[in-house]
Amino acid sequence: MTVRKLRRPAHSREWNVPVVEPLPIWLSALIAARCQARGAGEPSTVRWNCISGRAFYTNECADPVLIQPLGVHLEGGHTLAVSWRPGESDYTMEVYRPHNYFV
């Protein structure tokens, strides 16, 4: 996501205001789906981090969770990356293990 700062015109009393680029439609739809991480405890809302055209969520709990409505099982410490490739009809999803994960 690109953030630009506007300069305050000399005759204006307004402060610098960051301008945020609009979200892609696929990402807006993903956020509107109100995904939830359902595990052993109460379900929690998935808060997506958007970086370079992809949405990321890391399960910071030790227990595995199910990301609904995507149907993705995510182990503790693992990260789900979601993107939408041009010409595709569905989200592309990838799961990443933490760097210090040993099998």
C-alpha positions as semicolon CSV with decimal commas, in nm:
position;residue;x (nm);y (nm);z (nm)
1;M;0,000;0,000;0,000
2;T;0,142;0,335;-0,099
3;V;0,096;0,633;0,131
4;R;0,161;0,983;0,004
5;K;0,170;1,300;0,212
6;L;0,007;1,616;0,086
7;R;0,168;1,947;0,164
8;R;-0,043;2,210;0,332
9;P;-0,111;2,501;0,098
10;A;0,010;2,835;0,239
11;H;-0,348;2,968;0,260
12;S;-0,492;2,652;0,423
13;R;-0,529;2,576;0,794
14;E;-0,543;2,199;0,741
15;W;-0,255;1,973;0,845
16;N;-0,075;1,727;0,620
17;V;-0,313;1,442;0,542
18;P;-0,191;1,100;0,426
19;V;-0,353;0,980;0,104
20;V;-0,404;0,603;0,093
21;E;-0,447;0,421;-0,236
22;P;-0,786;0,248;-0,270
23;L;-0,801;-0,125;-0,198
24;P;-0,835;-0,361;-0,492
25;I;-1,189;-0,498;-0,529
26;W;-1,082;-0,853;-0,443
27;L;-0,925;-0,734;-0,118
28;S;-1,233;-0,528;-0,030
29;A;-1,444;-0,842;-0,084
30;L;-1,210;-1,047;0,136
31;I;-1,235;-0,791;0,417
32;A;-1,613;-0,769;0,375
33;A;-1,635;-1,148;0,421
34;R;-1,535;-1,090;0,787
35;C;-1,314;-1,395;0,809
36;Q;-1,281;-1,554;1,151
37;A;-1,011;-1,769;1,308
38;R;-1,189;-2,049;1,494
39;G;-0,986;-2,254;1,737
40;A;-1,012;-2,389;2,090
41;G;-1,138;-2,060;2,236
42;E;-1,369;-1,788;2,112
43;P;-1,352;-1,712;1,738
44;S;-1,153;-1,399;1,656
45;T;-1,173;-1,165;1,360
46;V;-0,897;-1,204;1,104
47;R;-0,716;-0,872;1,063
48;W;-0,538;-0,873;0,729
49;N;-0,200;-0,705;0,675
50;C;-0,175;-0,586;0,315
51;I;0,172;-0,585;0,163
52;S;0,263;-0,568;-0,207
53;G;-0,079;-0,672;-0,337
54;R;-0,123;-0,965;-0,098
55;A;-0,316;-1,004;0,228
56;F;-0,142;-1,178;0,521
57;Y;-0,270;-1,324;0,848
58;T;-0,047;-1,495;1,107
59;N;-0,194;-1,729;1,366
60;E;-0,027;-1,593;1,678
61;C;-0,187;-1,860;1,901
62;A;-0,017;-2,187;1,986
63;D;-0,330;-2,381;1,887
64;P;-0,435;-2,444;1,527
65;V;-0,728;-2,245;1,388
66;L;-0,970;-2,278;1,099
67;I;-1,003;-1,963;0,887
68;Q;-1,366;-1,935;0,783
69;P;-1,519;-1,895;0,530
70;L;-1,197;-1,982;0,345
71;G;-1,177;-2,330;0,503
72;V;-0,801;-2,306;0,566
73;H;-0,645;-2,483;0,867
74;L;-0,358;-2,277;1,006
75;E;-0,115;-2,411;1,267
76;G;0,018;-2,190;1,545
77;G;0,277;-1,943;1,416
78;H;0,196;-2,010;1,050
79;T;0,099;-1,734;0,807
80;L;-0,172;-1,738;0,541
81;A;-0,107;-1,527;0,230
82;V;-0,403;-1,450;0,003
83;S;-0,391;-1,288;-0,340
84;W;-0,593;-1,266;-0,658
85;R;-0,412;-1,319;-0,985
86;P;-0,549;-1,148;-1,298
87;G;-0,756;-1,386;-1,506
88;E;-0,817;-1,627;-1,217
89;S;-1,162;-1,708;-1,079
90;D;-1,063;-1,765;-0,716
91;Y;-0,821;-1,652;-0,448
92;T;-0,469;-1,795;-0,446
93;M;-0,373;-1,904;-0,094
94;E;-0,035;-2,004;0,044
95;V;0,063;-2,108;0,397
96;Y;0,408;-2,027;0,533
97;R;0,573;-2,183;0,835
98;P;0,778;-1,968;1,072
99;H;1,151;-1,951;0,998
100;N;1,242;-2,120;1,324
101;Y;1,010;-2,415;1,264
102;F;1,186;-2,753;1,284
103;V;1,032;-3,087;1,184
